[in-house]
């Protein structure tokens, strides 16, 4: 019984955190609350993904990446985001 309760507790935390994450697609709304479309949406989503990945571009040593390493990381991160 304890295992079932523990598993249910873990699942509820996992589901809650997954639902709380707002993606760039869901953030793409205009000032009046309407969803963006076309070129405006594409530009917003690309900028949002770039901004989200920019802070994560650090090496294992904690130093900011630069050059080819940063370009490679940003391309992978933006594709996955």
Secondary structure as the mmCIF struct_conf table of DSSP 4:
data_model
#
loop_
_struct_conf.conf_type_id
_struct_conf.id
_struct_conf.beg_label_comp_id
_struct_conf.beg_label_asym_id
_struct_conf.beg_label_seq_id
_struct_conf.end_label_comp_id
_struct_conf.end_label_asym_id
_struct_conf.end_label_seq_id
HELX_RH_AL_P HELX_RH_AL_P1 UNK A 2 UNK A 20
HELX_LH_PP_P HELX_LH_PP_P1 UNK A 21 UNK A 23
HELX_RH_AL_P HELX_RH_AL_P2 UNK A 24 UNK A 27
STRN STRN1 UNK A 29 UNK A 29
TURN_TY1_P TURN_TY1_P1 UNK A 31 UNK A 32
BEND BEND1 UNK A 33 UNK A 33
HELX_LH_PP_P HELX_LH_PP_P2 UNK A 34 UNK A 34
STRN STRN2 UNK A 35 UNK A 35
HELX_LH_PP_P HELX_LH_PP_P3 UNK A 36 UNK A 36
HELX_RH_AL_P HELX_RH_AL_P3 UNK A 38 UNK A 54
TURN_TY1_P TURN_TY1_P2 UNK A 55 UNK A 56
STRN STRN3 UNK A 58 UNK A 58
TURN_TY1_P TURN_TY1_P3 UNK A 60 UNK A 61
BEND BEND2 UNK A 62 UNK A 62
HELX_LH_PP_P HELX_LH_PP_P4 UNK A 63 UNK A 63
STRN STRN4 UNK A 64 UNK A 64
HELX_LH_PP_P HELX_LH_PP_P5 UNK A 65 UNK A 65
HELX_RH_AL_P HELX_RH_AL_P4 UNK A 67 UNK A 80
#
